[in-house]
Amino acid sequence: MTLTTSTITGRVPLPSDSAPKYAEVVFTLTKLDTEGDQVIPGGASSRFVLDANGDMPAGATLWRNTEGLRATAYRMVFNWDEFDRTRGTVRRTHDAGLVQVGDLAGYTIAQLINNTPVPVPSDTYWSSITQEQYDAAIAAVGEAQAAQAAAEAAAAAAGTEYRATSVAGLPDPSGLASGVGGYVSGSGSDTIDGVYEVQSGAWVRVGDTGYADKADIANAGKIFSSRAQAVAAGQSKLPSSLAKIMTREGTVQNPLLVVRTPGGSAGVDALFATAPWWNVDFVIDPGASRHSVIGFTTRTAAVTAGQASYPSDAKVMLNYEGTDLVLRNWLSNSDDPLFATQPYFGIVARWPAGGGGGGDMNAVRDYAEPRRSPISSNLSIMTDGRSLHRLRGEMGRLAAGDAVKPKIGIAGDSWSGMGIIPAVLRNKIIADYQTAGFGWWSPMAGSRFANPGAGMARGGTWDEYDVTATNDLPYGSGIDGHLITTTGTTETATLSNVLMTDLRIYTRNYGGSWRYTVDGGTPVVVNDINDGALKVTTIGGLGAGNHTVEIDTIGNSGRVAIAGFYLTLDQPGVEVLQMGNGGTWGNHWSLIAPNIEPIAADLMPDALIFILGTNDYRYVSGTAGYIAGITAMRDAYRAAVPDMGFVFISPALSNGAVVTPQADLRDALYEFCISEGHEFYNMTDDWPSWSVSNAQSLWSDNLHLNDAGAQALVLAT
């Protein structure tokens, strides 16, 4: 026999219509239930991981709990990841309340939430209770039963010989001796039930049962599953002699337990227009927030009112102060606190009227602005790295002794193109892991990664295409936006004395012919077709040691276009691929992007560190082009390696003339990373101003870090 189930479908998007990251829906049965001879344990959970679009997985099913007999329900909880500026990546949880799966073949999540409240047995209040509450209730019942048994035993011990449910039911006392005992129980009246004794030929009540005023109607109450049910029962069933009644109100997602009293007059939300009115005494709200928000029209008004006047649960304050909307928190004392003692109510966010929002609330975000004083705030401003699972796996295999080559790319503007930061990063890594080669070399700039004595030189007349100089790539480019080309027959390009066992030469097909020689050997001719596509020429098995490879264009009758080189060793280890281009900004990477995928598919990087913004804030108005370029670049890499990870760095504040505030670029990059599930490092706020860090000797000029600054950056990440 199998359980009767229904298919569960539906989508759970964020308000932006993007899918939540690492999201799941968990359904937990509230208590034990049965279907036929099958027992479903209470507290059992079914967990469904949402797909990349936020949809329930195909084939998700749940037991139809209405098939059971024990009034169960499911508690539905959503879990997902979000990035918080102060705490990094945090796990969010939302309790969607109680739902039931009925007799339909399938339900959407929305249908489960919008269904009518969970049905409950008539004249009862349905609720889930804790084990502690259940144990206490059972103990109370046991005590009551024990007390009744004790009373009956005491009555028997007192010599009661006769028992009845009324006095008339006892034997005729006229024929009984004085002192004979009797016991009346179940008459329905506490004044009749009791212990009796024959005196002067009559039954005389000499004691009660021990329950007088303990469970009489004045100390009793009734519980109803809804307000409407209590009204329908009518006043005749709700006499004023009842002490309390309770009604289940609210919704199935947010239930309320309302305690009512008959009242001396019509009061709060009375059930009836005449006595007994049954007014609200108090409300139990299991989902009520423990933190309240207060607000004032000015800062002065907030201070004048004073801490003593605030509600005890007030944790957040939202004021209009001047023309600004100011958010304050009771624990914050680092930015203009209202008071010297807790609750301080210092500022955690400020939104100027019209600043970025045209005078409306568009400028208000669902998070506080990044802190401008990281030294004093000491807050976390980077994500936790969980999206870098591909790189972690390869590094783990390498550490375990597998013959693998984890590859870490670093790209962006001059912060990656100049080589200072990439070199520091590579040196840190190969201090712990063996290197597997020098990786990517630009045909124009070579690489900072090379063995002593190695180099690259060109002869003849090559045309250089750098996206930053031409803003156009008519013959395509390498993965970094560089390309050299010629139609001549006397040009050379030589990689000399390089430690490598394998070399890949990346060219674009424009009908050219070229030759290569290895260590002065016999030339090998390569003929390119004329389709503009990428071509990879592999020179392998060079053996241990340093090698020289020379390219020439002797015999060329078309166009030779070289996009770059990949140098590697036949051994396991880590490769850092330097693929930046100095002077680029977002729009440039939109131009480079179409050339990335085929090269990335050949290189197969496990992760990419991307640093961009130093040129964007100085030359470009707005953030649209910045994010468009980053998105195009990311999409191209992802098309080649779908599970590779990305680390985006918003650079520290440098000393250039500002066109677009770097904070705007930082915020745009942050929102992109969080919405797309990438790693983010907010160096913009993690570092102090340029003047402070320059005084620490961390900059080589107004725009670029020196070796010490690069060391500080790498250590931070």
Protein Blocks (a to p, Z undefined) as FASTA:
>chain_A
ZZdddddedddddfkopacehiacddddfbdcdehjbccdehiacdddddfkopacehia
cddfklpmnopacddddddddddfklopadddddebjadddfbfbdcfklmmmpccdddd
ehiacddddfklmmmmmmmmmmmmmmmmmmmmmmmmnopabdcfbfklpccfklpcehia
cddehklpaklgccdddeehiacdfbdehlgoklgmklgccddfbfklmmmnopmlmcfk
bmbdcddehjfklccdddddebjbdcehifbfbdcfkiafbdcdfkbcfbdcdddfbfkl
mmmnommlpcfklcbdcddehjaccdddfkbckgopabfbdcfkpafbdcdehihnnopa
klpccbdcddfblmlnopafbdehlmmmmmmmmmmmmmnopacddddddeddfklmnomm
mmmmmmmmmmmpccebjbjadfklopabdcehiacddedjdddddfklnopafkopafko
pacddfbfkbccddehiacfbdcdddddehiacdddeehiacdddddddehpacddddeh
kbgajddddddfehiabdcddfbdcdddddeddddddfbdehiafklmmmmmmmmmmmmm
mnopabdcddehjlmmmmpgcjklmmmmmmmmmmmmmmmmmmbccddddddddfbdcfbd
fklmmmmmmmmmmmnopacddfklmpccfklmmmnopafblmbccfklmmmmmmmZZ
